[in-house]
Amino acid sequence: MADWTTRPALTTDVDAVVELRAVVLRADLERLGRYDEQRVRQRLRDGFAPAYTWVVEVDGAFAGCVALRPADDAHWLEHFYLAPHLQGSGIGTAVLRELLKQCDRDGTRVRLNVLQGSPARRLYERHGFTLESEDPVDVFMVRESTSV
């Protein structure tokens, strides 16, 4: 596995994150008949919150991002994207493990949604996420803190 680090996101990171999202989600959204080149970008722009987002860097270069947004009864794991050439390298697993350790220390439940049929669902299941609900497009999952 390559050396990776995270850093707090800046508002200036939005363009890189938007483009990565468009690349990473394209195949799944096309399969679901939901790909819209502009919408996939605008949805992230509308929801980008640098205060809750980290940029993943590999060898000092932008490689991905992840957000952990607080809500009433949980934190939402959002915008978890890794450059395609790094997927399957263990970096995503390592990043997720670190975030979940933090949530476990804080006693925080974590929620997320993943697209139907996305291979990312297996990653989340391996880390204790279980099905909460689903619709034709999204699978909503939850993970209770292990310190509860």
Sequence and secondary structure as in RCSB ss.txt:
>XXXX:A:sequence
MADWTTRPALTTDVDAVVELRAVVLRADLERLGRYDEQRVRQRLRDGFAPAYTWVVEVDGAFAGCVALRPADDAH
WLEHFYLAPHLQGSGIGTAVLRELLKQCDRDGTRVRLNVLQGSPARRLYERHGFTLESEDPVDVFMVRESTSV
>XXXX:A:secstr
   EEEEE  GGGHHHHHHHHHHHHHHHHHHTT   HHHHHHHHHHH  GGGEEEEEETTEEEEEEEEEE SSSE
EEEEEEE GGGTTSSHHHHHHHHHHHHHHHHT  EEEEEETT THHHHHHHTT EEEEE SSEEEEEE  TT 
